[in-house]
Amino acid sequence: MIAIDVHLDADAAATMAGDVRAGLCAYPKELAPKYFYDDRGSRLFEQITELPEYYPTRAERAILSERSAEILAAAGRPGTLVELGSGSAAKTRHLLDAMRDAAALETYVPVDISEEITQRTAADLVDEYPGLTVRGLVCDFEQHLERIPDGEGRRLIAFLGGTIGNLYPRQRHVFLERIAALLGPGDHLLLGTDLIKDPARLEAAYNDGAGVTAEFNKNVLEVLNRELGADFDLDAFEHVARFDAEAERMDIRLRSLADQEVRLDGLDLDVGFAAGEEMRTEISTKFTRERLESVYTGSGLELRGWFTDPAGDYALSLARPVPAA
Ligand SMILES: C[S@@+](CC[C@H](N)C(=O)[O-])C[C@H]1O[C@@H](n2cnc3c(N)ncnc32)[C@H](O)[C@@H]1O
């Protein structure tokens, strides 16, 4: 049984127009990472997860394949798995398998901004898990979290792939507070976070030799060309990804290779780029256990479980709202 609600409407187009206008008129310029993910962007991200340099997916998969049963037991054997930024749910199968093996699996709720990948994932999962109900939501999880269906019984809300790292501290704080408010008694959050490590390894993960990450980064310009009638020349920008040691995050940008002017008909806007000017397209924050614990505490959550891969590259943490005194 599949039901997918789509909440990307005229509002979404207006939000995009407003976001892009604000981002291109700001100094320095910036675009939100959610705009990478049209169908092509989702497919390019899938390719990134297979790259030799991109260790986070492998590390997260290793934890899920070894420890899903333990994670679910610690989360009180939930029957509903809600997944934010679910994408292809490739690694999520380990959690679903463990739920099925414990005879707990009832409902999967994928929540993603990309409709195509959510529809594909839902169709694949009902084939793979007979009897599974899929109640998906295509929306911006920063805006429409409260539209996630309540459902019966215990829920686990998973947010994998290190996507939390794309949020700035203030956005992250508000987002986690809203998650805390969504979690009922017995519900848990399962959060994937990349951990701080040697900057050379971090930078290599975002500067792959095959150039897939560069293509993914530039895909945001394709999206603006299509959705906002822009005329970005993709060859006139280059991909830049470096570690910001002070903010403890990867900083991903597009650098203009020339003095140039870009027209966005949909916004009736002309934007100038100087040669060498950089526009941020994504951050990816890296964590330590201590940093995450303090982030949780500040948002009304408490750390209940910590699971890392053998190399200590990546962590899945289990959290729940701080119980009322
Ligand atoms: C880094 S990928 C992770 C995908 C998958 N969870 C994984 O671990 O491989 C981020 C996912 O979140 C989705 N996404 C990004 N921003 C979003 C937003 N604001 N609202 C809903 N989904 C979003 C993207 O479409 C994409 O599927």
The ligand as an ORCA input file, in Angstrom:
! r2SCAN-3c Opt
* xyz 0 1
  C      22.773     14.012      1.388
  S      21.348     13.274      0.630
  C      21.109     11.850      1.675
  C      20.265     10.786      1.041
  C      20.110      9.502      1.871
  N      19.398      9.748      3.122
  C      21.454      8.901      2.165
  O      21.814      8.822      3.342
  O      22.152      8.490      1.218
  C      20.100     14.401      1.153
  C      18.673     13.975      0.843
  O      17.787     14.901      1.493
  C      16.877     15.459      0.551
  N      16.693     16.863      0.953
  C      17.638     17.846      0.987
  N      17.105     18.989      1.490
  C      15.805     18.717      1.771
  C      14.735     19.486      2.314
  N      14.915     20.763      2.672
  N      13.540     18.874      2.489
  C      13.344     17.567      2.133
  N      14.331     16.788      1.608
  C      15.537     17.349      1.429
  C      17.512     15.292     -0.812
  O      16.577     15.195     -1.862
  C      18.309     13.985     -0.626
  O      17.544     12.836     -0.940
*
